[in-house]
Structure formats: structure tokens, C-alpha cells
Amino acid sequence: MSAAVLNRRGFLHATSAAAGGLMVGFHVPGLAQTAAADTPELNAWVQVLPDETVVIRIARSEMGQGTLTGLAQLVAEELECDWTRVKTEYPTPGQNLARNRAWGSMSTGGSRGVRESHEYVRKGGALARALLIQAAANQWDVPVVACTTAAGWVQHAGKRLSYGQLAAEAAKLAAPADIQLKPVKDWQLAGRPMKRLDTKPKLDGSQVYGMDLPLPGMLNAAIKDCPVFGGKLKSFDATEVEKRPGVKKVVKVGDSAVAVVADTWWRAKTALDALAIVWDEGANATQNSVDTAATLKAGLDAADAAVGSSQGDARTALASAARTVEAIYSYPHQNHATMEVMNATALITAATPGTPERCEVWTPTQNGEAALAAAAEASGLPPSQCEVYKLHLGGGFGRRGAVHDWVRQAVAIAKELPGTPVKLIWSREEDMTHGRYHPVTQCKLTAGLDAAGKLTALHMRISGQSIVAGIFPQNIRDGKDPAVFQGLNASGAEGVLGYAVPHLLIDHAMRNPTVPPGFWRGVNLNQNAVYLECFIDEVAHAAKRDPLELRRELLAGSPKHLAVLNAVAAKAGWGKPRAKGRSLGLAQIMGFGSYVAACAEVSVSKAGELKIHRIVAATDPGHAVNPQQIAAQVEGSFVYGLSAALFGEITVKEGRVEQQNFDTYPVMKMEHMPAVETICMPSGGFWGGVGEPTIAVAAPAVLNAIFAATGKRIRDLPLARHKLA
């Protein structure tokens, strides 16, 4: 399956080819369907039903971030339909494959949902509108240019026809040769703070998540994998467990896991807990976080390092600097900790016993195509004989994106019970101890100042884990993982370093521990923002400069970076009198195509109790599809980012994760949450992401505010490990 983004010609070919025929049914057994299978579609993105319902298909995944509503707004804007009649549905990855990837990428991560698909989904809406206008013009025998559209109607000289009346004829027409998109200045629906389309079903309980899914005759499975990374299953004795009420089967899953299948999940789970299991813990059983930290520390001065960004001669400039400032920071492993644990329901059907012919999977996934590939691999069937029905996610944060280990497990279990749907649900403990964790890194920063206190040189040496090496090792070139340098690049959408430093060297000594890494919401921008923004504060303090003024000087040539920084400083009242005991801290960065900044206001009591009172956050995403949802995203990102800063740490002892539930891996509570004031300031001309960038500025803004309040520098997280008094 090609991952290439469909170009304009390919888009027109795919959608026009589909426009003439009936839609392929998107049947999800056990779930109500929005669209009638015998109603013609206008193209892959739009179907108008006779009752005027407009079905907009969304290829990206909804996991609370608002992608479903935002993309629907873009389609509906070009279509000019009645927004109150819009419904959405997911196309399946199997149909995407069968239709030459008519929906393009189904991957939802890296804040790419809108920024990488906005053009072709808008074209889908514009094409559907053009076909509807042509159908009406044909019926009235008038020129197309004489017709107008509004709220689901085509109009001409006092006459009008509804989209529902025209859809059947419009679906028979050939696509026009050219499609014009509206200028952003003419948007009426997109760009407005619209209510989300998925709120009501979440509130009334009708929204089906993976853990809720009911299918006829379904069994339930619980699983245990070897608690040591890289270990294997040696043996188990199921004699007594298989006698328990409701237990149907005990299944070995791969080389390292065992599952119990029962009529209810609780019976499966309690039977699994009683199962006598012997593990082969392997060579990693002696690994621990202390050893990892020592390995990373050695990498800070190692000769081998891949260069991410370089300008001038940083080493020589540092050697001759009037003064140098040096600090070492570190960032721990962290868990995604999604509220909904990993789960999937799988069904293997066979025409004859022992010969599977079809594999179906129902699961929350950030990438339907990757889930389909995992199902095909686990089932041994070609992708054309498999299907994945994507469900809303109870949290993703990257865990449900690149790696689909739970899907493989569910399919492996279902193969042992052909003809019966089996729902696999991980326990919270399994979810905590078998994740794909935020990479662990350390960073040594050295700055050179001239006699006047100006920053002339900077060397950032990052030592630690590579996500790409752990998941896509084939993409490592000459020992370099480009993703490590997110937010520190000389150019590119994924994160440009805005600061102008005459002599600059940013490099990475790759050191990969046994803990499997993953794309954790915000990815490498998180730690890089801590390292860079806290150290810039250290440089300002050493040079006896105001942190805002130093940043303004260094960002003079980066107007978009500077604009968001100035916006938060002004709104937070930087430099103005404030309540006694309150202090401010700043941070800014560019990542995921957007420019972001934050100013945190904190106080620290004499007893060392931290209170984060307020955070002002600014985002320039280029274009704002739904300002209300952007504000919600920013607020939510601070919940996630501050949870990580305050509490988030995964440690390893004897090869296994020590934190097994929320009692040892806490998250933010209401009492910890500051007021968040958002500034959305789209400057136009580009499309940036929203869901992840502001996570990165949460921790450094707070850490810098803590220093302003106490004079203490916190250089390793989480804050829960530190005394501030």
C-alpha cells in the first residue's frame, strides 16, 4: 500500500471514476449505518441521501481532538450544504485499498489530520457541488455560471432544487476538468467556532468505543505478556483454569504471551490471574533505569554523534568565548496512559474448517491502514481478504498509531476460535507495562558569551533514544534520526529553531535502551523545548538580561516566533506589577508546522508547594478551521503536558516497568489545573497543526517561572521528585 499523498490529477481520477457508480457498502456488523448502500455517491467524500442528509466521509481518526468536525467543516464549506444535516462516517481501510486509496492517508498523528489533507478534502466538497450545479443546470437548460448554491440548494432565477433532489442525476455526471477552491477570505462555515459533531453521542452514551462494541456470540479475552522486555513465555499449566465457569480456552499468543478466553472479560481476567505461568525473562532481566541514565550520560561527551544542525564553528567559538554557560538536562520515559486501554475485536471466518478466508477487526486506531496491515500479517491472509472497522478512540496520543501489537494479538486469538468474534481487552496493568514509551534522553548545553554578554555560540548534545530506530529502523541513515531534532532544525515544517546564533552545533549520540519507544503526543518537541527554553533562561540570567528581551533579540529575524512570544508576554503582563508571590516564566517553539508560546504564572509557598495559577498560550497555525476547537485543543494539551511535567515518569527495575496503574503513574487532577487563556492568531499562508505543539511549551514555561519564584533550576522531570522549599 503506497503511502504517497494523492496528487490533484490522481484525486480527480479516483473520485470521478467513483462518481458514476453506486457506493461500495461500508457495512460494520452490529453497528447502525448512516448511509444507504443503494444511494449513489457524488464522490469518495460526499454522499447526499434523498432525505437531504449529507454524509461526509472522514479518513482520519477522531480521538477527542476534533479532527472529525474540522475536516467536515472544510468539505461542507466547499459543498455549501446545510450544516445541520451533516453526518460523518469512516471509510474502511479495505475499501481505501480497493479504490486505489481514494481517501489518501488514513494516518492520524503528528497533528497532520487537517494540515496534510485540507486540500484534497476541500476538493471533494467542491467537486460534489460542481456536479450538483451541473445537474440542476441541465434540468433547467441554463448555463452553469448562472446558478448559485446555498445551504443545500441550487438556485437560478427564482427556481431552486435541493441537493437531495439532484444527487442521483449528479452522480451520473463526469467530473469537470477544473475545480476552484474558495479563497479563505470567503469562508462562511470553515474558520468559525462550530459545535463538534461528536459531542451529543458522547453525552447520551450512544457513541460506541472499542471496549463497548457488542457483536452476536462474542467471547472475551484477557492477556499477559512477559513482564520483561524481550522475554518469552516458557510454559503454563491451564488444567485448573480451564475448569472455571465461563472459560472457553487458554491460548498461547506468539512467543511471549498467553490469553484466556471466556464468556465475560472479568472471568477471563480472573482466570488469567490464577494461571500458573513460567517466564523466560531473557537477557534484559537485569536492566534498570539507573544503568540507562549512566549510558546516556556517557553519550553526552562521546565522539560519535549525528549532526542535526550546524552553522559556523561552534567548538572553536566556545573555546575562545569570554564566558561559557553549561547545563545538563534530562527527560524520562513516559507512558501514553490513554483512558481507554488497548483493545480489539477480531473475527476469522472459514469456508472449510482450518482454512481461514476472511479476517475482520473492530478497533480504535490512529491509522486504519496500519491496522489492516497488522491484521493481514497476523491472519496470514492478503489485505484484500481482511477488513478493519475503525471506531472512535478513547485517547490515542500516538500509542494507537505506528504499532498495532494488540491487533496482532486479537487476530492470533481469534484464529483459535474460527467463526466466533473475540474481544481482547488489555488490563490497565498490561497497558502500563507493555506500552511504547516516550523516549528517554539527556542533553548537555554549552553557550558562549562575548565580553558584552551576547550569545555567540551554542552546542546542544542530545544523548538518548531514537523512536525511528525502534519502530522504523530502515529509515535511519548514517546513524541519524531526523525526528530527534524536532524544533531545532534550520528549515522545514516540523520545527525550525528561530534563534539566530552565529555559531551553532546540535548533535545526537544515539543510545537505545531495551524499553521500546513510541510516538508520544508531542514527540521530540517536548524535551527539546525543555532543553532549549530553560537553557535560554539560564543564559539570560548569566548575562544579567531579561529573558523576554534576550529572546526578542535572538528572534529578531524570525517574525512568526517573535509574534507569539510577544502576544503571551503582553497578555500575561510581563514586566508589570503582579500579586505578591507570583512569578512568570516564558517559552516558545515551532513544531508540527505551527508557532507557539506560553507564559506561566506560578507561586511557591514557604513549604515548597507549587501552584500554577495561569497559563497564557498563543498559537499561529496559519489557518484556523475551528477557533473554538483550537482553544479546546490548547487547553487539553496543557492538561497532558503538565501531567507529564508534574508526575510523568516510567522507571525500569529488573527489566520491567515499575509503574502499573494510576496509583503509581498519576495524572493531573482538577486541583492542579491552571486557568488557560488561549490566543489564536492565524497569520495565513501555511497550514500548521494544533493538537501537539503547545504541549511542548507547558513544562519549560512552568520551570522558568519556578526559577523566577525560587531561584532553583529544575533540570530533570518530573517535578514530583523535587523539593522546591
N, C-alpha and C positions, 0 to 999 in steps of 0.2 A: 504494500500500500504506500503510494507516494505521499510524502509529507509536504510537497510543494503547494504553495498557495495558488489557488486557481486564478489565472490572469483574466483580463476582460474578455478576450476572444473565447477562452475556454469556458468562462461563465456563460456567455451568450449561447454558445453551442450547447452546453449542458442543459440550460434552462429552456431554450427554445425547443430542443429535442423532446423535453418532457412535457412541454405545454400542450402538445396536440393529443396526448393520450390520457387515460384515466390514471389517477394516482395509484401507486402501489400501496396496499394496505399496511398501516403501521399498527398491527394488532398486538396488543400486550394482554395475554390471557389473564383474567382476573381483575383487570383494570378497566374502568369506563373509558371509552374513546371519544375524543372531541369531534373528529371529522368522519363523515360517512365515506365508506370505501368506494362508493359508486358515484361520487361527486367529482367532476373534472377539476384539476388544479390549474391555476394560471401559470405557475412555475414552481420550482422546488421550495420556494419560501412562502408562497401565498396560496391559500385556497379560500374561496368565498362560497358559503353554503346558501341554499335557497332561502333560508330564514334570515339572511343578512349577517350571520356570524362570519367574522373574518378570522381564519386560522393562520397564525404566523408561526412558522417552524423555527425553533431556536436550536442551533447545533451546539452551542456552548452550554456548560453546566451551571445550574443555579445552586449555590451553596450558601445563600444568605447575603451575597454581595450585590444583588440587584441586576446582574447581567441579563436575566430574562426580560425584565421590564425595559432596560436601556436599549437592548437590541430591537425589541418590539417597537419602541418609540421611533427608532431610525427607519424601520421598514414602513411603519404606519405614516410617518411624515411624508415619505415619497409617494405612498399609495393614496394619501388623503382620504382615509376611511374614517368611519365612526369609531372613535377610540372606545366607547362604551360597549361596542360589540366585538372587541378583540379578545381572542383566546389564543393560548400558545400550546404547542406540543413539541416534544423532542422527536426528530427523525432518528432512526436507529443507525448504528454504525454499519450493520449489514446492508441496509438499503443505500447508505452512502457509498459503500464499496460497489454494490451492484449498479449504481448510477454514476460511475466514474467520478466519485467524490464531488457530487453536485453541491454539497454543503461545505466543501472545503475542510479545513481543520476542525476537529471536534475537541481539541485540547483546550482546557481552561486552566491557565496558570500564568504566572509572570505578569499579572494584570493585563493580559492580552485580549480578553474577551471582546471588548469594544474596539480597542486601538488597532487590532490587526484584521478585523472583519467588517469594520464600518462601511468600507466602500462597496464590497460586493453584496452585503445585505441591503444597503440602500438601493443598489441597482435592482435587486429583486423586487422591492416595492415599486420602483419607478417603472420597471418593465410591466408589472401587473397593471399598473394604472394606464400605461400606454395601450395595452391590449383592450382594457375596458373602454377607453375612449374610442378606439378604432371600431369596436363592436357597436357602440352607440352611433358613431358617425355613419357606419354602413347602414344601420337601420333607418336613420333619418335622411340618408343620402346628402350629407353635408361634409364640408372639409373638416379634418381632424382639428385644425388650428382654431376652428370656430367653436369648439367645445371646451367646457371648463368642468372642473371637479371640485367637490366639497363634501366632506362628512359622509362619504359613501354613495354619492350621486354623481352622475354625469349630466350636464345641463347644456341646453342650447335654445336660445330664443323662446324662453318660457316653457320649454319642454324639459322633462328630466326622466331618467331611468336609473333605478337603483343598481348597485353592484351585483346584488343577488339575482336581479332580472337579466343581467348581461353576462354573468360569469360563464355559463355553458357555451355561449357563442364565442366569447373572448378566448376561451381555452382552445378553440379550434384554429385560431389565427397564428400566422407566422410572426416571430418576434421582429420588431423594427430594427433597421440597420444601426441605429444610433440611439443611445439613451443619455439624456441630460439629467444630471442631478441638480437639486436646488442649491443655490448659494446659502451658506449658513445664515446670512443676514435675513433670509426669507423664511426661516424655520418658524412654524407655528406650534408644533407638538414637541418635537425634539428641542432640547435646550430649556424646557420648562420643568418645574418641580412636580411631576406627576406621581400619583399614588401607585405603589407597587401592585402588580397583578397577582402576586402570590401571597398577599397578606391575608385575605379572607379565608382561604382554605387552611392556612396555618392556625388562624384563630378559632375556626369552627371545628377543627380536628379532622377535616376531610382530606387533608394532604397526606399522601402515602409516602412514607420513607421506607428504606430497605428493611429495617427491623420490624416494620408494621405489616409488610406485604403478606396477604393471605392467598394461598393457592389451594385448590382441592387436593386432598390426600397428602398434604405436605408433612414431611418429617423435619426434625430439628437436630442440629449438630453443634457440639462444643469441641474445642480442640486445644491441645497442649503441644507446643513446640519445645525443643531442647532449650533450657533456660540459658545456656552458654552459647554465645555467638559462634557459629561454625561447628557446634556439636551435633551429634546424631542420636537417633533412637536405637538403643541396644536391644531391649526386649520389653515385653509387658505380658501380664497374666490376666486375661479377661474372664476367667472361669466364673468367678463370683459376680462380677459386674453384669455379665450377660443374663443373670438370673433376676435382675432387678425389674420391677414393674415398668413397663413402657420402653425399655431398652430394646432396640432392634438389631444393632450391630456395633462392633468395635472395629475400627478401620485404621490401618497404618497409612499415613499420608506422607508420601515422599520418603526421604531418608531420615527425617528428623522429627516427625510429629505423629501423634496418634489422636484420633477423634472418636467420640461416642455419638451414635445416632439414636434418638429416642422420639417418642410421640410429643414431648414438650421439651423446651430448651432447658428448663430447670432440672428435669430428670436426667437429661444428657450431661449437664454441668456437674451435678452431684455424683453421678456415676463416674465421671471422669476424675473427679477429686479422689474417689475411692480406688481408682485403678492403680495397681502395682506396676510402676514404670521404672526401668533401669536405663539411665542415660550414659552414653559415651561422650563425655564432656570435651574430649579432644585437647589440642594444644593451647587453646585460649583460656583454659580454666584458671590460669594464674594471672591473667591480665587485670589491671586495675587503673583507676584514673590517675593515681599518683605517678605511675610509670609513664602514662601518656603525657602528663604535664612535663615530665623531665625530658622526654623525647622532643616535644615541641620547643622547650627552652633551648635545647642544643641546636635546633634548627635556626634560631634567631641569629646565630653567628656563623652558620655553616657556609662553606664556599659555594655549594650548589644551590642555585636559585633561578627561577624563571622570571624574566623581566616583563612586567606588565606595562609600565610607562616610564619613559626616561627623557630627560631634557638637560642639556648642559653637561656638567661634570660634577655630580653631587658629592662624590667621595673627596675629590680634591678641594672643593669649596668648603666642605665641612672641616677638613684638616686645617684650613687656613682661616676659619671663621674667628671673629673676635670673641665669640662666646657660643657655646653649644648647650642645647637643652635636650635631655634624653628621658624617655619613659618607656616602660613595658606594660602593655595591657593584655588581658586575656578574655576569652568568651567561651562559655561552656557548651557541652551538648545540651540540647533541649528537645522535648517531645512535642509533637503536634497537639496531642491531648484533645482531639475532637470530641464533642459531646456524644455524637453517635459513633460507637465503636465500629471496627471493620466488620462488614457482613456482606453476604451474597447468597442468593437462592439459585440453585442450578438444577437443570432437568436434562437427563440424557434419554433419548428415545431410540429404539432399535426396531427395525422391521423384523429381524430374526434375532433370537437370543444370542448374546455375545458379540453382536455386530452393530455397534452404535452407528446411527445415521444422521443424528441431529443433536446439537448441544445448544441449550438456551440458558441465559443467565440474566437475572434481575439484580441490579446492584447500583448503589450510589458511586459514581465515578467522575473524576475530573477529565477523563479522556476516554470516550466511548470506544474509539478505535484501538487504543492500547488494551482496553478490557477485552475487546473482541480477539485481539492477537493472543492474549493470555488464555482465553477460553479455548481457542483453536489449538494452541500448543498443549494445554493440559488434556484436552479430549482426544488428541490425535487426529482430528478431523480438519479438513480445509476450512478456511474462514467462510467460504460460501455455504457451508453446512452448519454454521454457527450464527447465533444472534445474541446481542446484548440489549436489554431494555433498561435504559438509563432512568434512574429515579433521582428526585431532589436529594441533596446531601445535607446531613446534619453536621456540617462542618467538613472542610477539606484541608485548607491551609497547606496544600502541597502533598499531603500524605496519600491522597487518592488519585495522584496524577501519573507519575512515571512508573511506579512499581505496583503491580496488582497481585501480590502474593496471596491475598485472601481469595481472589477469584480462582486462582490455580488450585487452591486447597478445596474450595467448594466443588469444583468440577471433578477433582480426583475422588472426593467422597461420593458424589452423585453417580460416578461410573460404577460404583459398587452396588448401587440400588437403581438399576435402569428402570425407567418408566415412572419413577417417583421423584417429585420435586423435593429437594433437601435444602433447608435454610441453615447456613453456617453463620453463627454469631460468635465473635470473639468475646471473651470476658474482658472486663476492664484491666485486669492484671495482664492478660495476654496482649492487649493493646498497648499497654505501657512498656512492656518488656520486649516486644518484638516490633518496634517501630522502625522508621528510617529517620534518623535524628539530625537536628541542626548541627552542622559541622563544628568541631572544636578547633579553635585557633588561638595563637598568641601573636602579638605584634610589638616589635621594637621600633620606636620612632626617634629619630635624631634630627634636630633642627639647628641650623647655623644662623647666627645673627651677626650683622656688621656692627661697627662701633656706634652707629646711631640707633641700634635696636631693631633694624629692619630685617625681615626674614629673607635670607639669600639662598638657603639650601634646605632640602628636606629629603631624608631617606626613611621610607617605610618598609620594614622587612616583616612580612607575614609568614608565620610558620604554622603549618597545620593541614587540616583535612581538605580534600577535594571532593565535592559532590559528583562532579562529572567523572572522576576516576572511579568512584564507587558504583555509578549507575550506567554511564556511557563511556567506558574506558577507551573505546575506539576513537573517541573524539579528542583524546589527549595527544597533543603534538609537541615533540621535543620537551616533554616533561611539563608542559604548560596547560593549565586550566584557565581559559579566559574569564570564566564566570567568577573566579576568585577576586578579580579586580573591579567588581561592580561598584560604581560610584567613584572610581579612581582613574577612569580612562581619559585619554587625550581627546577622544571623539566617540560618537555612537550614541544610540538611544538608550542603552542600558545603564548609563550613568557616567556623566562627564565630570571630572574634577574641575570645579570652577575657579579654584585659587590659582593665581599666577605666581609661580615660584621660579626664579631664574635657573636654579639647579635642582633637579628633581630625579629621584630614583625610587620606584615602587616595585618590589620583587617578592617572590613567594617560594619558600622552601617547602615542598610538598612532603607531608608526614601523615600517613594514613593509619590510624589505629583500627582495631578489629570491630569497633562499633559501626554499623552500616549507616552511611549518611543519606540524607534526603533533602529535597527542595522544601524547606520550611518557610512559611509565609514571610516574604521579605528577603529571603535567601541571604546572600553575602553582603547585601547593602546594610543589614542590621549591624554586624560587628564592625564593618568598615566605617560606618558613621560614628560609632562609639570611639574607635581609634582616632579618626581624623578630627572630629569636632571637639572631643575632650582635650586632645593634644594642642589644637589651635588655641584653646583657652589657656593651657599651660604656657604656651609661647607668649600669649598676651600678658599673662601675669609676670613672666620672667622679664619681659620688655617694658613692664610698667605701662601697658597700653590698655585702653578699654576694649573688651572683647568684641563689641559691636564695631567700634571704629577700625580695629585691625582687620576684621572680616571685610568691612566695606572697602578698605584699601586693597586687599588681596583679590576682591571680586569686581574691581572697577571695570575689568574687561569682560565680565560675564553678567550682562544686564538682567537676565531672567533669574539667575541665582540671587542676585542682589535684590531684585524686586520682592521676592517672597520673604527674604530676610528683613528688609525694611518694613514690610507690611506687619509682620508679627511684632517687631520691636515697637512700632508706633502704637499698635492696638494694646499691647501689654503695658505700655507706659515706661519703656526703658529710659533710665536717666531721670525719671520724675520721682518725687517723694511717694513712699508707699507705707502701708501699715507696718507697725513695729514688728520686727522679727521676720518679715517677708523678704525673700531674695529671688532674683531672676536668673535664669540660665538659657542660653541660646544654642541652637543647632540648625544647620541647613545641609541639604544634599540634593543631588539629582539622581534619579533612578527610575527604571521602568517607563522612561520617556517623559517623566514629569519632574517639575521643580517644587521642592517642599521645604518648609522651615517650621520651627516650633520655638516658642518661648514659654518656659515652665516657671511657675511661681510656687515656691515651697517655703516651709518653715521647719525648723528642727528644734524641739523642746530641749530644756536643760537635761532631761533624762535620755535624750537621743532619739526621741520619737519623731519620725518623718511624717509630714503632712503635705501632700501635693494638693494645693488649693485650686490651681487653674492652669490650663494649657491653652495657649493661643496657637492655632495651626493655620498655615497658608499653603495652598496648592495651586499650581498653574499646570493644568493638564492639556493645555492647548485649546481643546473644545470640551464643553460641559454638556453632556447629553441630558442629565437629570440632576440639577444642582442639589435638590433635596436628598437624593441618594448619595451624592458625593459627600455631603455633610454627615450622613449616617455612616458612610464608609470610614471617614476620617475619625469619627468618634469611636467606632468599633476597632479601628486599628490601634488606637491608644489603649483600649482595654487589653488587646493582645500584646502590644509592645511593652506596656507597663507590667503586665503579669510576668512576662519574661524577665524584665529588669529587676523586679522585686523578688520573685520567687523561683524563676525557671532554671533548674539545674538537674541534669541527669548524670549520675555518677555510677561507675562500674567497680564492682568488687568481686574477685574470683570469677571474672569473665561474664558476670551477669549484672543486669541493671538493678540498682537498689530500690529505686522509686517504683512502687507497684500500683499506686492508686492516688486519689486526690488528697489523701491524708498526708502523704509524703511528697506529693508534687502539687502544691496548692496553686490556685489561680486567684485573680483579683475578686474581691467582694465589693459590694456597694460602698462600704465604708472607706475603701481605698481610692475610689474613683474620683478624680478631679472634675471640675466643670471644664468642658471643652468648647472653645469658641473657634469656629471654622471660618476661614476666609477663602472663598473660591474665586480665583482671579484668572480665568482663561484668557490667554493673550492671542490665541488663534495661530494658524499656520502649521500646526502639528497636532498629533493625537497621542496623548500620554495615558498611562494607566492611573488608577485611583486606589485600588484595594490594598496595595502594599507599601508604596513609598513612605507614607507618614509613620509607619511602624518604626522606621529606622531612626527618626529624629526624637522618638519618645525618650529612650534611655539617655542619650547624651545631653539633651536639654535638662533633664532632671539631675543628672550627675553634675553638670556645670552649676546648676542652681544650688545643689548641696555644698559645693565648694564655696560659692559666694556666701552661703549662710554659716559655714563652719570652718572653712579653711582646710578641710580634709579632702584629699583626692582619692576617689574610689576608682581603681583601675581594673578590677575584676568583679564580675557579676556571679550570682545575684546579690542584691543589696541586703537580703535577709541574713547573709553571713557576716555583715559588718556592723560594728558599733559606731554610732555617729556622735555619741557624747564624749 
